[in-house]
Amino acid sequence: MFLNIDKQDQKKLALIDNESDRITYGELAMQMDAVGLQAKPRSLVFMLCKNTVGSMAGYLGFIEHDIVPVMLNAKIDQELLDTLLDIYTPAYVWCPYEESERFEYEIIYEYCGYVLLKTSNEIYPLNDKLQLCMTTSGSTGSPKLVRYKKGNLEANAKNVAIAFGWTKDERPICDLGMQYTMGLNVINTHLYVGATILLTTYNLMSGEFWDYIKKERGTNFTGVPFSYDIFYRLHFDRMDLPDLHTLSQGGGKLTDARFIQLAEYAQKTGKRFIASFGTTETSARMACLPAELALTKTGSIGRAIPEGELFLVDENGNIQTDPVAEGEMCYRGPNVTMGYAVCKADLLRDDDFKGEYHTGDLARRDEDGCYYVTGRLSRFLKLLSYRVSLDQSERLIQQEFGIECACSGTDQRMNIYITDESRKNDIVEFIANKTNLYKSLFKVFIVPEIMRNESGKIRYKEMDAEYAL
């Protein structure tokens, strides 16, 4: 059975959510069959995901019965949902009951607050290897999907469990959405080892979230950089969290200051801090930094997970063989997905990546084989013919002023978005000095908030469209 659900202790709790639903491994195995048998094998189902038992039963049941889910946020924008429905014409929709009024389809099955809707669309051919589709984290408003092949999810679950040392005694706090690659990996890797997963839809800033994880004795938490910014606003380092023993980070680069803060907190409290790195195209994680190196390898993503290989290529595509090197970071492993889809005909395509993914991230490798992401190939401006990294500019500003910021722009001007007007002139002076360029090449925009997507990543295009154009 998928993720060895049937091989776990069948009386043990597998899933707990904050809507008061609980299910054992034995009950989950039966419910996977109950849901999965409602739809036809090799059909496409749109899943409107929430971190609840009902949503999970659908996901696991569809995979187990060879049905291909497309993972979407339950609160997905209606215009994007309509676009996706028109392009991919799914045979079914699995969604929370309260979201079913968005559709005019027949309800054919109900379970735990979720309903299965049968559309009027015909089932069409899919590639035999295709197992799941997920939107890319950077494609807000786009119909672009990442195509997962059979074996990707289980390989990543197994190897991340090994790398992190997860056991059946874990009670992971899963607040990242299951439609987000890192959130789904947290779920898969803990089911694989027979742990009890604490699903939550509570906001990190709410008292309900903290009451829930204390009551349910959460043992580990995986967050994106924005999650930890919120944690420190709430002074979580002063909280009494005796059951929490591991803090993990993915989904983007922490500032060096925050990285050090977390590493020192972990050392002081006897906990673990594990930095990691992954992409939707690699089924989430492809590298992690062992907890014991957190204090000496600030900012590093560590080394490849088991069965994976990280390597660097230069601008001509040649592999960098020197132990210490810099270039585009690439990855090989069984968790590399098949490629992309922008229309339903692409769901019949074969494996485009063939086990190797070029991330588009610039990275350096140190003498110990640890990797450091230094920026995106696409996140550079050429101001007066000088190459300026937008990612590095953001980090410099964040570390100097201790504020949120976002940098974008063109080769004529860098746009800097901040929420604190009192820093406006200081930031222009600072970044001009750091880059040794004219102040006129930088423009600061004061915004009510830094716009982010559901995984906490900055929505640069939307900010430029609203404020800079």
Residue pairs with C-beta under 8 A, 6 or more apart in sequence:
1 7
1 29
1 32
1 64
2 32
2 60
2 63
2 64
2 154
3 60
3 153
3 154
3 157
3 188
3 191
3 192
4 191
4 192
4 194
5 14
5 25
5 28
5 29
5 32
5 60
5 191
6 25
6 29
8 14
8 25
8 168
8 191
8 194
9 25
9 168
9 194
10 24
10 25
10 26
10 29
11 24
11 25
11 26
12 24
12 25
12 168
12 194
12 196
13 22
13 23
13 24
13 25
13 196
14 23
14 24
14 25
14 27
14 28
14 191
14 196
14 197
15 21
15 22
15 23
15 28
15 53
15 56
15 196
15 197
15 199
16 22
16 53
16 196
16 197
16 198
16 199
16 216
17 51
17 52
17 53
17 198
17 199
17 200
17 201
18 199
18 200
18 201
18 202
18 208
18 212
19 52
19 53
19 113
19 201
21 52
21 53
21 54
21 112
21 113
22 53
23 31
23 53
23 57
25 194
28 56
28 57
28 60
31 57
31 61
31 111
32 57
32 60
32 61
32 64
32 65
33 61
33 64
33 65
34 57
34 61
34 111
35 57
35 58
35 61
35 62
35 94
35 109
35 111
35 116
36 61
36 62
36 64
36 65
36 67
37 65
38 108
38 109
38 116
39 45
39 62
39 65
39 67
39 91
39 92
39 116
40 67
40 91
40 123
41 65
41 66
41 67
42 66
42 67
42 68
42 123
42 125
42 126
43 67
43 68
43 90
43 91
43 92
43 123
44 67
44 68
44 70
44 88
44 89
44 90
44 91
44 92
44 123
44 124
44 126
44 344
44 347
45 58
45 62
45 67
45 68
45 69
45 70
45 90
45 91
45 92
45 93
45 94
46 69
46 70
46 72
46 84
46 85
46 88
46 90
46 92
46 93
46 94
46 95
47 55
47 58
47 59
47 62
47 69
47 70
47 71
47 72
47 93
47 94
47 95
47 179
48 72
48 73
48 74
48 76
48 93
48 94
48 95
48 96
48 99
49 55
49 59
49 71
49 72
49 73
49 74
49 177
49 178
49 179
50 74
50 96
50 177
50 178
50 201
51 174
51 175
51 177
51 178
51 183
51 199
51 200
51 201
52 96
52 112
52 113
52 114
52 199
52 201
53 112
53 199
54 96
54 111
54 112
54 113
54 114
55 74
55 94
55 96
55 114
55 178
56 178
56 187
56 199
57 111
57 112
57 114
58 69
58 94
58 111
58 114
58 116
59 69
59 71
59 178
61 67
62 68
62 69
62 94
63 69
63 131
63 132
63 153
67 92
68 126
68 130
68 131
68 132
68 133
68 347
69 94
69 132
69 133
70 84
70 88
70 90
70 132
70 133
70 134
70 145
71 132
71 133
71 134
71 135
71 178
71 179
71 184
72 81
72 84
72 135
72 179
73 177
73 179
73 454
74 95
74 96
74 99
77 141
78 102
80 141
80 143
81 102
83 143
84 143
87 143
87 342
87 343
87 344
88 143
88 145
88 343
88 344
88 347
89 119
89 121
89 122
89 124
89 344
90 119
90 121
91 118
91 119
91 121
91 122
91 123
92 116
92 117
92 118
92 119
93 103
93 105
93 116
93 117
93 119
94 114
94 115
94 116
94 117
95 102
95 103
95 114
95 115
95 117
96 113
96 114
96 115
97 110
97 113
97 114
97 115
100 107
100 115
100 117
103 117
103 119
105 117
105 118
105 119
105 120
106 117
106 118
107 115
107 116
107 117
108 116
108 117
108 118
109 115
109 116
110 116
124 344
125 348
126 347
126 348
127 147
127 338
127 347
127 348
127 349
127 350
129 149
129 150
129 338
129 350
129 351
130 147
130 148
130 149
130 150
130 338
130 347
131 148
131 149
131 150
131 151
131 152
131 153
132 148
132 153
133 145
133 146
133 147
133 148
133 341
133 347
134 145
134 146
134 148
134 179
134 181
134 184
134 280
135 142
135 144
135 145
135 146
135 179
135 280
136 142
136 144
136 145
136 146
136 280
136 281
136 340
137 180
137 181
137 251
137 279
137 280
137 453
137 455
137 457
138 453
138 457
140 453
140 459
140 462
143 342
143 343
144 340
144 341
144 342
145 340
145 341
145 342
146 280
146 281
146 337
146 339
146 340
146 341
147 337
147 338
147 339
147 340
147 341
147 346
147 347
147 349
148 283
148 337
148 338
149 337
149 338
149 351
151 334
152 283
152 334
152 335
152 336
152 337
153 184
153 188
153 283
154 188
154 192
155 283
155 307
155 333
155 334
155 335
156 185
156 188
156 189
156 282
156 283
156 284
156 285
156 305
156 334
156 335
157 185
157 188
157 189
157 191
157 192
158 189
158 192
159 305
159 306
159 307
159 308
159 333
159 334
159 335
160 166
160 185
160 189
160 284
160 285
160 288
160 305
161 189
161 190
161 192
161 193
162 305
162 306
163 285
163 288
163 305
163 306
164 189
164 246
164 248
164 274
164 288
166 189
166 190
166 193
166 195
166 220
167 193
167 195
168 193
168 194
168 195
169 195
169 219
170 190
170 193
170 195
170 196
170 219
170 220
171 195
171 196
171 197
171 198
171 216
171 217
171 218
171 219
171 220
171 243
172 186
172 190
172 195
172 197
172 198
172 218
172 219
172 220
172 221
172 222
173 198
173 200
173 213
173 218
173 220
173 221
173 222
174 183
174 186
174 187
174 197
174 198
174 199
174 200
174 222
175 183
175 200
175 201
175 202
175 204
175 209
175 221
175 223
175 227
176 182
176 183
176 186
176 222
176 223
176 224
176 251
176 455
177 183
177 454
177 455
178 184
178 187
180 251
180 454
180 455
181 278
181 279
181 280
181 283
181 284
182 222
182 224
182 250
182 251
182 278
182 284
182 285
182 455
184 284
185 278
185 283
185 284
185 285
186 197
186 222
187 197
187 199
190 197
191 197
198 212
198 213
198 216
198 218
200 209
200 212
200 213
202 208
202 209
202 212
203 209
204 227
204 230
204 231
204 234
205 230
205 233
205 234
210 239
213 221
213 241
213 244
214 241
214 243
217 243
218 243
218 244
219 243
219 244
219 245
219 246
220 244
220 245
220 246
220 247
220 248
221 244
221 246
221 247
221 248
222 248
222 249
222 250
223 231
223 247
223 248
223 249
223 251
224 249
224 250
224 251
224 252
224 455
224 456
224 457
225 249
225 251
225 252
225 253
225 254
225 255
225 258
225 456
226 252
226 452
226 456
227 456
228 249
228 254
228 258
228 262
229 258
229 404
231 237
232 258
232 261
237 261
237 265
244 271
245 270
245 271
245 272
246 271
246 272
246 273
246 274
246 291
247 262
247 265
247 266
247 271
247 272
247 273
247 274
248 273
248 274
248 275
248 276
248 288
249 262
249 273
249 274
249 275
249 276
250 275
250 276
250 277
250 278
250 284
250 285
251 455
251 456
251 457
252 456
252 457
253 299
253 373
253 391
253 395
254 262
254 275
254 299
255 395
255 398
255 399
256 298
256 299
256 395
256 399
257 398
257 399
257 402
259 275
259 294
259 298
259 299
260 295
260 298
262 273
262 294
263 273
263 294
263 295
263 298
264 295
265 271
265 273
266 272
266 273
266 291
266 294
267 294
267 295
272 291
273 291
273 294
274 288
274 289
274 290
274 291
274 294
275 288
275 289
275 294
275 300
275 301
275 302
276 285
276 287
276 288
276 289
276 301
276 302
277 285
277 286
277 287
277 288
277 301
277 302
277 371
277 373
278 284
278 285
278 286
278 287
279 286
279 357
279 359
280 337
281 336
281 337
281 353
281 357
281 359
282 331
282 333
282 335
282 336
282 337
282 357
283 335
283 336
283 337
284 335
285 305
285 335
286 304
286 305
286 308
286 310
286 331
286 333
286 335
287 301
287 302
287 303
287 304
287 305
287 308
287 310
287 331
287 371
288 301
288 302
288 303
288 305
289 297
289 300
289 301
289 302
289 303
289 370
290 302
293 300
293 302
293 370
297 366
297 368
297 370
299 372
300 366
300 370
300 371
300 372
301 363
301 370
301 371
301 372
301 373
302 370
302 371
303 310
303 369
303 370
303 371
304 310
304 331
304 333
305 333
307 333
307 334
308 331
308 332
308 333
308 334
308 335
309 331
309 332
309 333
310 329
310 330
310 331
310 365
310 371
311 319
311 320
311 329
311 330
311 331
311 332
312 319
312 320
312 325
312 326
312 327
312 328
312 329
312 330
312 363
312 364
312 365
313 319
313 320
313 327
313 328
313 330
313 358
314 320
314 327
314 328
315 327
315 328
320 326
320 327
320 365
323 365
323 367
323 369
324 364
324 365
324 366
324 367
325 364
325 365
326 362
326 363
326 364
326 365
326 374
327 362
327 363
328 358
328 359
328 360
328 361
328 362
328 363
328 377
329 359
329 361
329 362
329 363
329 371
329 373
330 356
330 357
330 358
330 359
331 356
331 357
331 359
332 355
332 356
332 357
333 355
334 355
336 353
336 355
336 356
336 357
337 353
337 357
338 349
338 350
338 351
338 352
338 353
339 349
339 351
339 352
339 353
340 346
340 352
341 347
341 349
360 376
360 377
360 378
361 373
361 375
361 376
361 377
362 373
362 374
362 375
362 376
362 377
363 371
363 372
363 373
363 374
364 371
364 372
364 374
365 371
365 372
366 372
374 389
374 391
374 392
375 389
375 390
375 391
375 392
376 390
376 391
379 389
379 390
379 391
380 387
380 388
380 389
380 390
381 387
381 388
381 390
381 409
381 410
381 411
381 414
382 388
382 411
383 411
383 412
383 413
383 414
383 435
383 437
383 441
384 437
384 438
384 441
386 435
386 437
388 414
388 435
388 437
390 407
390 408
390 409
390 414
391 407
393 407
393 414
393 416
393 431
393 434
393 435
394 405
394 406
394 407
396 430
396 431
396 434
397 403
397 405
397 407
397 416
397 418
397 427
397 430
397 431
398 404
398 405
400 430
401 420
401 423
401 426
401 427
401 430
403 418
403 419
403 420
403 423
404 418
404 419
404 450
405 416
405 417
405 418
405 427
405 450
406 416
406 417
406 450
406 451
406 458
406 460
406 463
407 414
407 415
407 416
407 417
408 414
408 415
408 417
408 460
408 463
408 464
408 468
409 415
409 468
412 441
413 441
413 442
413 443
414 431
414 441
414 442
414 443
415 443
415 445
415 463
415 464
415 467
415 468
416 427
416 428
416 431
416 442
416 443
416 444
416 445
417 444
417 445
417 447
417 450
417 463
417 467
418 424
418 427
418 444
418 445
418 446
418 447
419 446
419 447
419 448
419 449
419 450
420 446
421 446
424 444
424 446
427 444
428 439
428 442
428 444
429 439
431 442
432 438
432 439
432 441
432 442
443 468
445 467
445 468
447 463
447 467
450 458
450 463
451 458
451 459
451 462
451 463
451 466
452 458
452 459
453 459
